[in-house]
Amino acid sequence: EAGVAQSPRYKIIEKRQSVAFWCNPISGHATLYWYQQILGQGPKLLIQFQNNGVVDDSQLPKDRFSAERLKGVDSTLKIQPAKLEDSAVYLCASSLGTSSYYEQYFGPGTRLTVT
Amino acid sequence: AQSVTQLDSQVPVFEEAPVELRCNYSSSVSVYLFWYVQYPNQGLQLLLKYLSGSTLVKGINGFEAEFNKSQTSFHLRKPSVHISDTAEYFCAVSDSTGGGNKLTFGTGTQLKVEL
């Protein structure tokens, strides 16, 4: 079974530039999550989708971050414009559903460096 | 609101010695508890989880954890560690209120196994 795919694996941009990350979840997984992991901290949930609808985006900085999952499969997370404090690893995860009984499977992450 | 505290940022241990990684949580509702492992440049992998039932849960790679409601703890243990256990370990809590399956992570504990 293929795991969660993410691209790119690494990205370096200058502040005020824009960047986009892509995630393809495990086939059949209805729920998709984006987490931000700053160095030395645990992952923090940014947004959660159930199919193509948003379940929770309470911690997403909506003035600069946006995410979509138009067809309920793969997803894109965008930052525009980027700030130095956005340097982090962005992890995508997926699960069969929204219940805590369903395991979340994580992708390898995209490491973003903002200079 | 729920939170997780991992008091030990780093735990050095010799190979074949036992280890305990500590996790305390706070939540106003019933909780589900998880331990994840993260190897360098990889995503998170689920080690074990407590959802209900027996308070002693066994996971992969010989790890186990005990849920203690009175002490609000969920410590991770392994009786004999191997060099390959060197990684970052994250404790997480979920309460599924609102149907979101939102994971709140601790700051992580770096386990370093030495020969």
Chai-1 contact restraints between the chains, C-beta under 6 A:
chainA,res_idxA,chainB,res_idxB,connection_type,confidence,min_distance_angstrom,max_distance_angstrom,comment,restraint_id
A,Q41,B,T107,contact,1.0,0.0,6.0,A-B,restraint_1
A,G42,B,F90,contact,1.0,0.0,6.0,A-B,restraint_2
A,G42,B,F105,contact,1.0,0.0,6.0,A-B,restraint_3
A,G42,B,G106,contact,1.0,0.0,6.0,A-B,restraint_4
A,G42,B,T107,contact,1.0,0.0,6.0,A-B,restraint_5
A,G42,B,G108,contact,1.0,0.0,6.0,A-B,restraint_6
A,P43,B,F105,contact,1.0,0.0,6.0,A-B,restraint_7
A,L45,B,K102,contact,1.0,0.0,6.0,A-B,restraint_8
A,V55,B,G100,contact,1.0,0.0,6.0,A-B,restraint_9
A,D56,B,G100,contact,1.0,0.0,6.0,A-B,restraint_10
A,D56,B,K102,contact,1.0,0.0,6.0,A-B,restraint_11
A,L91,B,G43,contact,1.0,0.0,6.0,A-B,restraint_12
A,T98,B,G99,contact,1.0,0.0,6.0,A-B,restraint_13
A,T98,B,N101,contact,1.0,0.0,6.0,A-B,restraint_14
A,S100,B,Y32,contact,1.0,0.0,6.0,A-B,restraint_15
A,S100,B,S94,contact,1.0,0.0,6.0,A-B,restraint_16
A,S100,B,S96,contact,1.0,0.0,6.0,A-B,restraint_17
A,S100,B,N101,contact,1.0,0.0,6.0,A-B,restraint_18
A,E103,B,L46,contact,1.0,0.0,6.0,A-B,restraint_19
A,F106,B,G43,contact,1.0,0.0,6.0,A-B,restraint_20
A,F106,B,L44,contact,1.0,0.0,6.0,A-B,restraint_21
A,G107,B,G43,contact,1.0,0.0,6.0,A-B,restraint_22
A,P108,B,Q42,contact,1.0,0.0,6.0,A-B,restraint_23
A,P108,B,G43,contact,1.0,0.0,6.0,A-B,restraint_24
A,G109,B,G43,contact,1.0,0.0,6.0,A-B,restraint_25
